């Protein structure tokens, strides 16, 4: 037997002599990650399976129907309308909150007494559940007793329809969503602004750079990783939005605010057809996954750029 084979045999014998716990250590370390992965994937695999059946809560015995539910969904007007509403709502809320959040964060960046008080006040909406926030806004928008209605009356505006009209329902939902979640963007942007290095700003000041030039060439590039995090969370939440719209109009008036989440809820829990409901959920999940993956890639790239690597 050659020396190489002897060495390999000795190494193998040495490995076998290790305590059992030490040999199992890599598998024990990997076990939680494996269990979490299975726990995450199992519901999705189950959802895909049940979407290929005619399962109903009224009739637990079900049959495999193939792509029937998927074809029915794609050929239905409600699906394409829900896709449009989901996109409009996500775009309107995300853009509004990102611009408003960044603007307010820039205004509150200076360390003054008023700014410190305002930072504390901006946290309040984050402490309120979205459903409760919606109920509060419904009270404030009430035509009889609402404070917003009383304020509009000062400008000769009476009985503004708010959520009761198809023309203004989306605006009302976006306004409430922005009130609840814009503070999240503000806090993240403020954290980013406070962590930026001071030396580039001192150099720009010595060189006579304007405020806009400094913001465009220094602040915005270095702040991108923080803004990307805010963008990822807000866009994902907006695409999946359910609670604010449900509490406000339950998808109405008519089907004005029927997004993918609302349609899936109605089919699954109002009409009890889980097999028809799940394709809507799966489509929404795929869209959120693809967009989030792209944004996370951009976030990693912006981190490298901001750190100079």
N, C-alpha and C positions, 0 to 999 in steps of 0.2 A: 504493500500500500504506500502511495506517495506521501511526502510530507504535507502537501496541500490537503489531501483527503483526511489525514490525521488531524490537522488543525481544525478543519470544518467539523469533524466528529467531536473533537474536544469542546468546540464552541457550543455545539448542539447539546452535549451532555451538561455543559455549564448552564445553559438556558433552562434545561429541565430541572436543574437543582434549585432554581430560584423559588422562593415561597410562592404559593398559589395566588395570594393577594397581590403580590408584586407583578405576577404575570397577567393577572386580570385587570391591573390598573388602567391600561389604555381603554379597555372596553367599558370599565366603570365610568371613566371620565366622559366617554362618548355617549353613555346611556341616556342622560337627561336630554341631550340635543336630539338624539334619535326619537325619544318619546315625544318631545315637543313637535318635531317634524311630523310624526305620525298623527299627533293630535290636531295639527293644523291641516294636514292634507285629507284626513278621513272625512270631515264634513263636506269638503268640495267634491271628493270622489262619490260620496253618497248622493250629493245634490245632482251630479251628472247622471248617476244611475236612475234616480227617481224622475228626472226630467224626461227619461225615455219610457216612462210608464204612465198609466192613467190613474195613478194613486189619488185618492180623494179622502178627506177626513170623514166623509159620510159613508164611505165604503172602503174599509181597510184592505179588502182583498183586491189586488190590482193585477193588471196584465201588462206585458211588455208591448209598447206600441211603436217602438223605433223613433224615427224623427218626426212623428206626427205633431207633437207639441211645438217643435221648433219651426216646422213649416207653417203651422197655424199662426205662430207668433209673427214670423217675418211677413206673412201675407195680410196681417191685420193692421189697420190704420192706427189703432191705439199704440202699437209698438213704436212706429215712426214718430208719432206725435210725442210719445214719452221720451224718445231719444232727443228730439228737438228741445223739449222743455228742460231736460237734464242738462244739455249743453248750454242753453241760454242762461239757466240759473247759475251753473258753475262759473261760466265766463263773467257774468255780471257781478256776482258776489266776490269772486277772487280778485278781479281787476280793481273793483272799488276798494276792497279792504287792503290790498297791497299798496295802492297809491295813497289812500287816506292814512294807513298805518305808518308808512315811511314819512309822509309829510308831517304828521303830528310828532313822530319820534325826533325828527330834525328840530322841530320847534321846542321840544322839551329837553333837548340834549344839554343845554346849559344848566349848571347846578345852582338854581335859585330857590328861594322858599316857595314861590308860587308853583314852579315846576315840580318840586318834590310833592306838594299837595295834590297837584293834578295827576302825577304818576300813581298815587294811591287811589284816587277816584277812578282812574281808568281800569283798575283791577276789578271793580265791583261787578260789571257785567259777566266776567268770567266765573263769578261765584254763583250765578243764577242759572238754574237748569233751563235749557232752550225752551221747553214747553211752558215753564213759568214766565219766562221773559216774553213769550208770545202772548200769554194771557194778560200780562201787564200792559203790553202795547195795544191789545184789543180794547182795554179799558180806556187808555189815553186817546185812542182814535175814535171812541164812541161818539156818534153825532150829538148825543144829548148831554153827556156829562164829561166827555173827554177834554183834557187840557189842550191837546193839539188842535182839536176842532175850535175851541174858544180862541186860540191864538190866530187861526186862519180867519176867523170872523172879523178880526181887527182889519184885515185886508179885503174885506167884502167877499170872502170865499166861504160859501155855505155848503154843507152836506157833501163834502168831498167823498167820493165813493170808496176809496181805499181798497180793501180786500173784496168788496162786494161787486166790483166791476171787472170784467175780463181785461180791460185796458190798463187797469192800475193794480191788479192783484200781484203781478210779478214784482212791480216796484215796491209794494208794501212788504212782501216776503224778503226781498233783498235788503230793504231798510232795516228790518228786524234782525236779519242774519248779520248785517254789518255792525249793528249795535252790540250784538253778543260777542262776535269774534274778532272785530278789528283790534280790540285791546291786545289780543294774542300777538298780532303782527307788530303792534307798537312796542310791546315788551321785548320781543326778539330783536327788533331793530335797535332799540335803546341799548340792549346788552351788547350788540355788535358795535355800535358807535362808541360805547365806553371802553371797548377792548382795542380800538384802533391805536396804532403807535402815534406819538405826538411829533416825532422828528420830521416826517415828510411835510406836515402842515407848517412847521416852523420854516422849513426851506422854501415852501411855496409862498409864505408870507414875505420872506426876505426878497424873493424874486418878483414880488408884486402881482402874484396870481389873483384873479378875481374870485369871488365866492362861487360862481357857476363853474369856472375852470377847475377850482379845487374839488368841488363836488363831483364833477364829471370824470376827472382823471385820478382822484385819490379816494374819495369817500365811497363812491359807487362800486368801483372794482374790488376794494377791500371788504366791502359790506356784502358782496354777492353771496358768500356761503351762508350767511344768516338769512338773507332774503330768500334763498332757495329752500331753506328748511321751512320757513313760513309758507312759501308757495306750495310746497309738497303737501303739508298738512291741510292747508285751507282748500286746495283744489280737490284733494281726496275726500274731505268732509262735504264739500259742496256737491260733488258728484253723487255722493250717497245720501244727500239730505232727505230726512224723513220727518223728524219731530216738529220742526218749525212749520213746515207746510201742512202737516196733518193737524196740528193744533190750530192753525190759522183758518184753513178753508177745507181741509180734508181733500185737497186736490182741486177744488172748485175755484170760482163759479163754473159750473159745467165740468169740463175737463181741462180748464186753463192751466192748472199747476200740476197736472198728473205726470210726474216724472217716473222713471223706471222703478224706484223704490215703492212709490204709492201704488202703481199698477200691480206690482208683484204682491204687495200686501193685500190689495182687494181680491185678487184672484186666489191667493192662498188662505186668507183668513175670513174674508167676507163671503166668498163663493165656495170656499173649502176645497178648491181644486189645486192641490199642491203640485201635481204633475205639470199643469199649465203655468203655474207661478214660477217655478224654478228656472226655466230658460231666461226669464227677465233678469233674475238675480245673477245668473252665470255670465250673461252678456255684460252686465254692469261690473262684475268682478274683473272680467278680462280687460275691459276698457280702463278701469282704475289701475290694474296691474301694469299695463303697457305704458300708460302715461307716467305712473310713479317710477317705473324702472328708468325711463328716459330722464326724468327730472333728477333722480338720484345720481345717474351718471354725470349729468351736468354739474350737480353739486360737488361731486368728488373732483371734477376738473377745475371748478372754480376755487376749491380749497387749495389745490396745487398752485394755481395761478396767483392766488392771494399770498401764499407763503413763499413765492418766488422759486418753486421747484420745477 
